[in-house]
Amino acid sequence: MFVHYKLKRLAVIITVFCVVTMIYRYVYNNIININGNRLHSSRLFLGGDANISSSSAITTDKKIRKWIWYSNFNFTSKALPDVSADSAFDAMSIKPIHFDERFKNPCWKGQDNFELLNEENVYCLPYFYLIGVKKSGTTDLFNKISRHPDFCKPSFSKECQWISSMRFNAPNYVPKMKKIEKDIKRKGIDVKNIEFYVSMFDSAASCITRNKSSTVFNKVTADSSVATLYSHTSWEQLKVNMNLDEPRYTNFHLIKQLTPQAKLIIIFRDPTKRLYSDFLHNTRGRYKNMSPEIFHKQVQVVIAAYQNCFKSFTQRSCIYNNTMRQDLLAVSFTYS
């Protein structure tokens, strides 16, 4: 009887395994394969035929254009930017902050190097930065970390995008940020100022210092803005980068300047699957069965842009170049 039960259970396990395997193969073949050719990461990112099919036609489809914008593929010979006196605040000019050793998190009391802060308050910056990669499970990891009793959420919760975009006056569509921005501006602090970024952690600082009688504070906070990793499209606005083909300072130089001992958490994922996931997310399944083919054609355009740029510029210059943005935004393909 016992042997019969074990055999029956084994049969069920084998059946479930076979069904799951068949489903996985079906999904994998229909999403990753295009015209019978499997899109390995080596084909996507190291080369491949970049010729556009004659059946394709240029369209102004905003959904595809939005996906290309988010992918930050901007490569060509760069025109010099018009950097005015009102350019982005140079946070690299800030002197080192004197953090209080009683805190595990980088915190301090008073103004230090920040004229717009209150002398009596305790201020904090991130203990760690969860910065990517996009569509690789960062939200899931953040939610798990947030359940730890020694973690204090900032007022914006997961992402604020100040380092990558807000300090350059770029629009921010992160939930909660409009109210936070208004509240901080009422204090006379402009979005471009570093004090604005510090002020976004006021609620986290209150959480960290909740036990006023303690001599040691072990709680920490974080900035989990994934765009910090890949979005450097406004670097030319900084005067220190003026007239350069590639930036002298990037987002990561700023992080090191503010919090030299900070931890960086980066999640990686298979690049082909990650890119396709990003495409599906931003097109919201609009193209259904045609999505793999449209995705493939878009990737071919980007590969061609890389290859052309590498002929004349260094790899770093191509990655940080912005002047091809509008050209790539205008390129979309539809198929008959």
TORVOGU-802280 format. One record per residue: x, y, z of N, C-alpha, C in turn. Coordinates in steps of 0.02 Angstrom, whole numbers, plus 50000, padded with zeros to 5 digits. Layout:
! TORVOGU-802280
XYZXYZXYZ...
! end
This chain:
! TORVOGU-802280
500424993950000500005000050000500445006350000500965006250042501415012050047501795013049982502025007349952502395007549889501945010349834501315008049833500835010449783500735018049790500705020549852500615027749863501205031649837501815029049850502415032549828502455032649752502275027149719502285027049647501775031949617501185032249648500675036949626500905044149633501225045649690501475052449702502025054249652502455049449638502995050549589502715051949520502185048349502501875049349437501585056449431501285058849485501005065549485501555070749477502115069849513502675074549509502955074749438503045068949407503315068549339502845072049290502195070949299501695074049255501725081649260501745084249321501775091449331502415094349301502965090749311503605093049283503575093449207503275088349175503235088249102502795093949076502235095149110501785100549089502125107349095502455108549152502805114949162503355115849110503715110449095504245110849045503965112648976503405109648958503095111048893502865118348889502565120748944502335127748945502925132448939503465130948977504055135248975504345135448904504405129748872504685129548804504245133348755503585132748763503135136248718503215143848725503215146348788503285153448800503955155948777504485152248793505165154248775505235154748699504985149648663505055149648590504655155048557504065156748585503635161648553503845168848569504195169848626504395176548644505115177948621505565173248632506265174448618506445173048545506075168348513506235166748444505865171348396506225173748346505925177948295506115175148227505605173248188505725170148122506205164248128506145160448182506545154448190507245155748216507435161948229508105163648253508075165748326508435162048368508425163648439508845169748453508575174248493508925180548508509355179648570509955176848561510415176448617510685183348632510935184448693511185191048712511775193048668512175188148643512735189848601512505193048536511935190848510511685193748449511405200748461511085201548518510775207948533511285213448547511815211648583512245216848609512945216948579513115211948539513785211848509513765212448434513185213348406513165214148334512555210848304512595209148239512035206048205511815210348147511395207648106511155211248047510705216948069510895223048053510505228848074510115232048017510045228347961509655231047905508915230847920508555236147902507845236547915507455233647857506965229647873506555226547821506205231847777506175230447713505855235147667505105235747678504825230847715504105231147729503935235647787504465238047822504335242447879504245249647857503875253347897503745260347881503795264447944504035270647938504095274947996503405277248019503315277148084502685279448114502845283848174502365287048202502485291348260502155288248322502135281748324501805278348379502135280248446501765283448491502045286048553502235280548601501905274848598502065269448644502775266848631502945265648567503615263248552504125268648565503965274848549504415280348561504575281048635504075279948676504185280448748504675275048770504615269048743505075263648762505785265348742505885268048683506555269848661506845275348706506425280048726506655285348770506905282448836506515277848865506715274948928507355270848922507475268148863508065263948853508705268048849508645274648841509225279048839509735277248787509515275948727509975274648672510085281148634510625284548648510755291148618511475291548595511595290548530512275290148506512355293648439512805298448436513025301548374513515307048391513785310648343514245316048357513865321548395514175324048448513825328348496513935335748482513395339648482513445346848479513565349548549513905355248553514065358048618513435360848650513315359648715512715362048748512755369448764512185372548771512155379548791512075379848867512615380248902512605380248975512555387349000512005388949031511885395849055512105396449128512055402649153512245403849223511775400349271511185398549247510685395249288510715387749279511295385049262511355377849250511285374049315511285367449310511165363149368511685364249423511455363549484511895364549542512445359349541513065361549552513635357049552513735354249622513435348449633513465345349700514175342849716514605342249665515295340049678515695345349716515435351449720515795356749755515695356349831515255351949854515105351349925515705348249962515875351150018516415348450059516175342150095516635337850116516445331750151516015333150213515505329050222515055329850279515355326350340515285329350399515535326350461514975322250493514955315950478514425311550503514545309750577514005309150613514025307450684514155299950691514675298050727514875290950733514385286850774513925290150809513425286250847512915282850802512885285050739512395282450692512725277450644512395271850635512605267150584512485270150515511915273650509511735277150447512125283750445512295286350385512625292850381512155298550402512225300850463511805306250490512245311350525511975317350534512325322750568511815327650595512035331750642511595336850670511825343750648511335348050631511485354950614511605356050540511845361850524511915363950455512505360750421513065359950457513685357550427513855361950367513815359250306513965363250246513325365550210512755365050244512115366450211511775372450244511795378050210511535384250239510785384250248510425380450208509695380650210509385375850260509795372150296509545367350345509515370450415509105367350457509015369850526509585367450570509845371850611510415370150654510255364950707509615364350725509425360050781509225352950759509115351850696508855345350673509425340450657509235334050658509675328750635509485327050563509975326450520509855324950450510215318550430509935315150382510225308750360510225308150284510695304350259510725302450188510715294850184510645291950126510565284650121511175280650146511015275350181511525270450200511705266050141511205264650098511335260850037510895263449981511105262049919510745263949859510585257549820509935256249811509725250549770509595253349700510035251949653510035255649590509935251349528509685245349535509525241949472509725234649471509635231849412509475234949348508705235149339508455239849299507735240449288507445233849263506845232149287506495225949270506885219749291507205220249349507605214649374507415212649445506855215049470506615213049535506805217749591506965224049575507155228849628506585230449675505985230949649505405232449692505275226849741505335220649719505245214949763505765214849818506395216149799506925216349850506815222049899506625227949874506495233549919505935232049968505405228949945504845227149989505075222350044505505217750027505755212950077506205216550128506655220950104507085224650149506675229150195506145232050168505725236750206505405233550267505345226950266505035223550323505515222450381506145224150371506635223350425506515228750478506525227050541506375231950594506875237650599507465236750572507975242050575508005246250511507495245550469507495249650408506965255050413507145261150395506685266850397506555269350326505935269050304505765271450237505795279050234506075281750180506015289050171505305290950151505155297350150504465299450135504235297350066504695296850019504505294849951504475287349943504595283649995504585276349996505175273449957505085271549894505615268049857506045272649815505745276649771506125280449721505955287949724506475291949716506365299249712506655302249647507165298949618507475300949554507815307749558508005310049618508335316549622509025316449589509415311349603510095311049576510095310749500509645306849472509655305749399509285311149360508775314349390508375319049350508145325349385507905324849447507605330749479508095336449488508725334949503509205340349513509345344249449509125341449392509195344949328508535348049306508065348549353507395351349339506995347249289507165340849283506775336449239506125334649274505585333649238504935331849269504975325149305504635324649360504635318549400503925315849406503835309549387503165306549388503095301249442503575301149489503545296249543502965297949590502545293049608501995294349655502255297449720501875301849749502025305349812502495311249803502855311649747503385316649741503105323749734502525324549704502245331249695502115334649761501825330949808501685333749874502335335049912502795330449909503445331249943503805337349915503795338149850504125343849818503835350449842503165350849846502845356949869503015358449941503015353249983503175354250054503885356850065504355354250027505055356450035505155363450006504815364849951504875371549921504615376949968504115375250009503845380150057504375382250108504885378150117505435379850162505955384350128505835386050065506295390250028506875386449996506775380049985507315375849957507135373949886507565375749839507445374249768507615366949753507275364149704507365357049686508095355549668508435360249637509115359049614509625358849670509455361649728509925361949784509995355149819510595353849843510715347549878510305347049942510125352849972509705352850031509025349750017508795350149954508155347049936508205339449944508755336649919508855329349925508895327249998509265331050038509325329550109508635329750143508235334750125507585335650157507105330050141507215326550086506775320850070506865315050118507375315350160507495309950209507325312250280506945317650286506765320150353506365315050393505885311750361505485306850397505905300750417506375298950374506825293350390507275295350448507505301550449507935303950504507555303750570506915305550568506495305250629506425298050653506355293450607506305286350624506955283750654507515285750624508165283450648508315285950718508095292050733508255295150798507675294850847507215290350837506605290150877506755289150952507235284950968507425283851038507955288951058507725294651083508175300251097508685298651152508515294151197508965292651253509525287751234509495285051174509995280051153510655283451138511195279751147511865282251130512105279251064511765274151039511935270950976511295270250935511325272050871510735271750827510895267050768510545261350766510715256150717510255256050656509735260150656509285259950599509575263550538509365261450479509635264350417509075265950368509235269950318508765271550265509105270650197508735271750143509015270450076508665274550023509005275149967508725277949905508735272249854508145270049834508095264349787507865266649719508115272349696507955274949630508365271249577508035266749540508385262649492508715266849437508415272449419508675276649365509375279449381509575279249444510245281549462510775277749423510645271549407511125267449371511185269349298510625270249264510645270649191510485277649162510215282149202509995288549175510515294049190510905295749139511415301049146511315306249091510705307049067510585310949006510645318549016510735320949077510785328149088511475330349110511965326049103512625327649129512925333849096512725335449036513015341149001512805347849032512295347849074512075353949106512555356349160512975351949184513455353849236514045357549205514215363249234514765367249207515425363449206515515358949255516135355149258516195350349199515645348949165515655344449107515595348149040515595354649043515485358648983516015357248930515795356648867516215355748808516595349048807516365344348847516675337748848516265332848807516595327748778516255322548741515975317248788516225317048849515975312448900516045315848967515645313949017515635317649080516255316649122516465322049155516995321549204516715318549268516085320349284515755317849344515075314749325514915309149356514285305649343513895305049408513335301549406512925300449466513325297149522513785292849503514145289049554514695293149588514955298149552515415302849585515045306849638514425308549623514015312349672513885308149734513695301849724513565297349780514185296749825514775295949793515395295349832515555301749869515395307449838515525313849869515085314849931514455312849926513985313749982514075308450036514115302250016514135296650064514685291750043515315293250061515885289150038515845281850057515515280250113515485273350137514835269750118514445272850075513795269950057513875263350021513365259050028513345252649993512925253449930513135250049877512745249949815512495242949802511845242249790511545235749775511295235949703511555231549662511355231149592511145223949576510535223149550510295216649529510365216049454510675210749430510735209549359510265203949336510115204049272509665199049243509905197749172509725192049144509895190549074509705196649031510195199648996510055206048961509515205648908509455199948873508935199348822508245199248853508155195248905507505194748937507325201348973507825204549002507705210849036507465216248988507795216648931507625221748881506935220548852506785214148840506115212548813505575213848865505725212548928505255213948981505115221448986505635225548978505565232748978505135235048920505245232048862504845233648803504105232148814503955226248841503255224348853502945228848906503335230748956503075235049010502865241748982503275244748939503145251448915502665251648856502575246148820502085245948766501425243048790501425240548853500815238048885500465232648843500855228448810500565222948771500175225148710500295231148687499915234048632499965229848568500555226948557500665223648492500565216048495500425213348553500235206348562500705201648524500455197848476500855192948441501415196048399501335202448382501845205748342502405208648385502335208448451502825211548495503545209048484503655202348478504345200048467504665202948404504285203248350504565205748287504715213248292504255217048320504365224248327504945225548374504975221848428505535222448475506205221148439506225215948399506835214048364507055219648316506585222448280506765227848233507025233948270506715235448327506945241148366507665240048391507805233948414508475232448438508985232948382508795230948321509245231548264509445238848251508955243348259509085250448250509605252848301509525250648363509975252748416510685249848405510715243548384511365240448370511735244348316511375246348264511675250248210511935256848237511555259948283511775266348312512425265448351512455260148391513075258648427513655257748379513555253448329514105251948283514365258048247513915262448226514115268548192514505273148239514275273548301514605277948349515305275448365515385268848373516035266048391516565267148338516345268648277516835269848223517215276348234516915281148269517215287748276517345289848348517025286548397517075288848466517235283048512517455284648572517585279448622516925276548647516965270748677516365267548702516015271848754516415274948798516125279048851515775285248821516085288248770515775294048738515105292148707515075286348676514445284148644513905283048695514085280048751513595278448803513295284848832513705290048840513475296148872513235301448823513245300048758513055305048709512295305748704512055311948695511335313348699511025316048635511425317748585511135321448529510755317148479510805310548485510415306348440509725304748468509585307548527508955306048561508345307048516508285312948485507695314448445507655310148383508245308548354508245304148296507955297348312508165294548369507925287948388507205288248412507005293748443506305294448463505845294248402506085296848346505665297248286505645290748247506085286048265506115279848226505685274448260505145272648228504715267148250504505263348189504335257148198504165252948140503505249348150503125249048097502505245148097502535240448038502175235148041502245229847990501565228047962501575226747897500955224847863500865217347865
! end
